[in-house]
Structures are given as C-alpha cells and as structure tokens.
C-alpha cells in the first residue's frame, strides 16, 4: 500500500518537477504537496482503496508522510488489493 | 499603572525591553518547543555576534532560507541586531529563483534549515556564499556554522551602532520585468507598523498571536512586529499545520491562540474542513484577514460559527506595510458586496487621484496614494521604479512629502470607508500572493519553443484568481518545431517561479486573437477562459443533480 501511495504522490509532484523522489518519512507539505494535492489524494484513496476519510482525520500526524498515511489506512481496514480493478 | 516605556528606535529593542521586565515570559512557541524573551534576547545577541565575527557588516543583507523553526525567528532578530537586514526567501521556491535573489541582494551569509540544506549547499558553491548558518557539512569547500556553535558566542549585546533609519528587512515581490522587486524597510517603518497595529487591535503581553503565513509573505509582519512590541507570545504555525485545516484548528485550541492573521483562503479551509464544531476556540478574540477578498458567504458562515471573535479586513501593500483596516460589524449578507478595506490607521493620510494626479470627486474611483510612517525607503537598487512609485507633494508649510502610489484603485464612500476597485496595472493576487502577469509571460517566452505567451487571471468563484496561459510555438506553422507539451511548459515555468505563480492551465494554440492594433487580445482570451470555467461549473452541477452523488464540495484550490 505504501508503494501505491508513494507512486501516486510522486506522479502528482512530477507535474512540476520531473526528478522528485519521495521518501516514506518526508514531510509531504515541505516537499511541495499543497492543499489541492491533498484533495486529489483523498479522492484517489477513496477510488483506489474504497475508504472515505472524514475531515477530522486529515491531520499532520496521520497525513504528514507516506508512511503515516499507509499506517492510517491499515487501521481503517483498507487493503492494497481492494478495488484494484478500478485503479487508474 | 505601568510606567510608559521609553520609545523604541530598533525592532529588536522590543525584545530586550520585555526581556528586562519579564525574562521568563514566552516569546515564541512551536509545537512543544518554546523560547522566553530572556533567552531570545541572549540567543539573538549570540547570533549577531557570530555574524559580526564572520564578516557581516553594517547594512549587509543576510538571507533567511528555511522552513519555520524557533531558531529561524531567533536568527531574524539576530540579523537586525548585527546592523544587517534580513531577507526572507521562499523555502519552496525553485533554485533559479533563490539564486536570483542571492545575487540581486548580494547576499553572502545565508541562514538555512534541514529541508533547504541540499539546494543551499549547491547554491553556496555556485553563487559564492561565504557562510551557511544552521547546518553541518563534511564538504570543506563550504563554510557552515551549526546552531550549537552559534550559541557559544557571547550573549551580550553586540557592539555595533544601528539607527532607526537603517535598513532592517527586504521583502521580495514579483516584478513585471521578471526581475524581483526588493521592498526596503527601515527599523522605523517596520516599528511604526507594529506599533499602530498593536494599538489598533489592543494587543497585550497576555496575547498568544499565531504566525500563520510564511516569513517571505509580508502579511506575517503584523504578528511579528506588533506581537513583540507588546511582549506577546507568538505561536508559530508550522507549514504542514497551516495546510491541513483539522490540524490548524486543533492547534488553535491547544495553544489557546487569541489572534489569528491569515489569508481568506486559509480561513475558508478552516471553515469547511477544520471541524470547528468539535473545537473550543473561545480564546480567539481576533481574526484578521488580508491579501485578497474574503467571499461574503464564507466570511458570514465563519463569523456565525465564531460569534465571540472579532473580524477585521486588513489592507496594505508591502511598500507601506499596513494602511487601512475594517472591523466587520456583523456577519455580512449578500447585498453588501465585497467587504470594504475600511479606514486609515492613525497617523496615515490618503489621496484618491485620477491619471493626472488630481483628486477625484467625492465617491469616485481613483488610485490610492498614501503618506505614512510605515512607508518603505524604496526598491532595492531600482531607482527608476522607486521614483515611479513615489508621488511628491508640497505641503502647506512648503515641505515636500513622499507619498506612495499603491496602484490600487479605490473609492471612498459617504460612509467614510474605502473600497477596492481593482488595479491600475497587471498585478494580481492569487491565494494572497502578489503576482505580476508580465513576469510569467517573460518566463514562458524564455522557453526555446515558445513564440508568444499571454498570461491572465481567471476568477475562481471563491474570491481568488487562477493563473492561466495561452502560448503559440515557434515554427508551429511549418512543423519545424519539436513537440512541446503543456506539461513541459509548466515544468519549465516551475524552474523559475514559485509554485503559486505557475499557470494552473497552459493552452497551446496556433494563433492568438488580435485586437485591431495587432496586439494579442487579452480581453477576448479572458472572456473565453471565464466562459469555459462557467461551463465546467454548470456541468458539475448538472452531474451532481442527475447522479445524486455527494453534494458539491468546495474544491481546495491550493495554498
């Protein structure tokens, strides 16, 4: 799951910077992930993993890094294989 | 009754004053870390002594190129104590942009952080920086001073003579020629703003004032200077919290923040995604907003959600810091139109003039000219530009006064309130940031494949604007050009421009609509763009009505 998130986030950031690499513990905001990007990410997670995320859960602790998002999604019961047929 | 303190002449003297009176009082807090006024005074002295020891002299510019940390704010005051001027640089900006600022301002000493360490080290060799403050490196070619070494320098006040008319800071802003404009302020003009803002909003030492915008954004000067003038505690909001509304609101509650100053966009995010109903923000007595228009419906909803908080619209180009304010009396209804920018701060004067600098009739629109103690001394090394933005007026006593031409069109209503009516030039605001459309055109036409570029701003329906571009390619007609995609152009623009100035949409066309004089017809292009965005919105409404999906949610349009 972490892999899927990392690939997706890199793809988003590469819209402006072709060479960007995202590490699991990078602070996403500090490497250029802005509010628009977060909205797109939430839509992607819903599509890909079938998880609807309440606003109150989108915190620095849970959505600050690729690693923390993956951990959060696991606690929400999302599995990497879910809805794979509907992935982009 | 407290004894009226001696007047301040230098910005960092405000720290020393509070450090003497109440050394343990907190100056800055940032998630769990904090620094008292006493320690801030000592550490900023150490930083100043280090800079002086390492070659900084009176009037030099020292860059601040880092994401937020308490040390960054210590450095900001240490630089001013050394008699140098601080230059805040957007830590998210591309290397070419940062390099340009370093060269333009002849910066040799740069404060950096862990997240800017890599680009800073690369720039250090490139530009010939003499010292990087705040990091370590094994590379012998670059001189560095980590903070633990900085704190070993003497914490006594540095032995330099600094006056109120000395340069204190330079704020960089978009310039229409593609060259950044460096807005130069002295201790006097910075302090004048801090003092008038503190008095207007009644700030006091018990306040806990949030710092939400980044340091390179002039909006942050309000809490920075007004906060320390009264000896308040400044609660630094880290970048990640500033962008994730649920965390921002949580932090406002946890830190018992009493004053929040931010762009309307961030406040609207807080309203829509911040789960305000679950938090107790009863400590929050002021929300100040500025930079652009606050959409009436969002402002109304936020005011209704926070009935005990007072709201004020603050206005002022960075050249004059703050100029006017409007305390919103009650939640506005839709008949009000945009919120006024209000009345002048005490000690400031305004003129509304036509093209010939004659005062317009009462109630008519004209350019706003300002005479104020918060006025900059000019643009860094751009005397012609400085002259163009200055209006000289002889007063009744025969003295010549310096006024600032804001470029903003305003109207002064019968109610005594100023209202904004657009711009004289092609400067726009996007997410609160000033952007010169001409600068973006200059960047795009710098791409080898581009023949002509027209950049314009499309209202996003949320009170802000989105930057869009239409370009024609060289050799497009005879097929001699290599293929250039919009993505290539966006990435190219991102090499030179901060993220917010990169066009959201770039369209490649074979020819541009022309006016009768043969110039690219910007009005026609903008009309087309507005029409397109209205169609998209209508289509979205149609979809949501037919499919009965989630109600249309506000898009996060970036910040």
Contacts between the chains, C-beta under 8 A, distances in Angstrom:
chain1	res1	chain2	res2	distance
A	15	B	487	6.8
A	15	B	490	6.6
A	15	B	491	7.7
A	16	B	490	6.1
A	16	B	491	5.9
A	16	B	494	4.0
A	16	B	499	6.9
A	16	B	502	6.4
A	17	B	491	6.8
A	17	B	494	6.4
A	18	B	491	6.0
A	27	B	115	7.5
A	27	B	240	6.0
A	28	B	240	7.7
A	29	B	239	5.1
A	29	B	240	4.1
A	29	B	243	5.2
A	29	B	244	7.7
A	30	B	67	5.7
A	30	B	91	7.9
A	30	B	92	7.9
A	30	B	115	4.9
A	30	B	239	6.1
A	30	B	240	7.1
A	31	B	115	7.9
A	32	B	92	6.3
A	32	B	499	6.6
A	34	B	243	6.4
A	34	B	499	6.9
A	34	B	558	5.0
A	34	B	559	6.3
A	35	B	243	5.3
A	35	B	269	6.6
A	35	B	556	4.2
A	35	B	557	7.5
A	35	B	558	5.4
A	35	B	559	4.8
A	36	B	555	7.5
A	36	B	556	5.3
A	36	B	557	6.2
A	36	B	558	4.1
A	38	B	243	7.2
A	38	B	244	7.2
A	38	B	556	6.5
A	39	B	555	6.4
A	39	B	556	4.0
A	55	B	245	7.3
A	55	B	246	5.7
A	55	B	273	4.5
A	55	B	274	7.3
A	55	B	275	5.5
A	56	B	246	5.3
A	56	B	275	4.4
A	56	B	278	6.7
A	57	B	246	7.3
A	58	B	244	5.8
A	58	B	245	7.8
A	58	B	246	5.3
A	58	B	273	7.1
A	59	B	244	6.2
A	59	B	246	5.1
A	59	B	247	4.7
A	59	B	250	7.0
A	60	B	238	7.7
A	60	B	240	4.7
A	60	B	241	5.7
A	60	B	244	5.6
A	60	B	247	4.4
A	61	B	247	7.7
A	63	B	244	6.4
A	64	B	240	5.7
